[in-house]
Amino acid sequence: MKTKKEDILAISSICNRAMELGIFEQKIDLLMDINHWHQEKPIDLEKLAGFDDFNFMHDVVGIYRHFDRVNKICGGCFEPRAAAYDKEEK
């Protein structure tokens, strides 16, 4: 599935905020992880961007730590607070 341009812009903005908060130094890895996660398990990007710092960091760090980069799957039992899917359906 190809990511929409507006989603890439939103994800890029989210990554910029994560860098400004000092929780990440490299944007590209985080951008790819959030994009892959969003394709497999949709994220409400607007909701994530609007979170306070604590909830924002919870989701961004959780996505980064629980994304399996080798197999390109959302790993572990982590559920982002900004999930845009029915958590009961997973």
Secondary structure, DSSP 8 states (H G I E B T S, - for coil): ----HHHHHHHHHHHHHHHHTTS-S-HHHHHHHHHHHHHHS-B-HHHHHHS-HHHHHHHHHHHHHHEETTTTEE-TT---TTB-S-TTT-
